[in-house]
């Protein structure tokens, strides 16, 4: 069954609002301090931007009538995440914030322009059409804030 376009847009806007709320008023020092499984909050934000980029491209790809390029195994996902972490960990906090903003806008734009075919969630691989991935990371960030008394 096809996803509702407006529902998807609301979902991705609300999950981003929750994430931004979770990092609001955190110091730059706390954002770059390695803490969550060796990753800083900044690293988690860069990770989310990576998957937004993949998701936006998948939506465009499937809209064009092509197959998902991201039907991966758990081991492959771990490898992608490790490589993306290694590549992006040197980025400044300012750039990661920009990456986070622009990658989400690409997802919203892709959903807005998606063909009816691209609203079928069964056509997607790991970078699914609807994802709770960001909510998981937001939860971890809340845990980190609580542990730090923030």
PyMOL commands that set and color helices and strands:
alter all, ss='L'
color gray80, all
select helices_A, chain A and resi 5-23+28-32+41-63+74-88+93-113+116-119+121-123+133-147
alter helices_A, ss='H'
color red, helices_A
deselect
rebuild
show_as cartoon
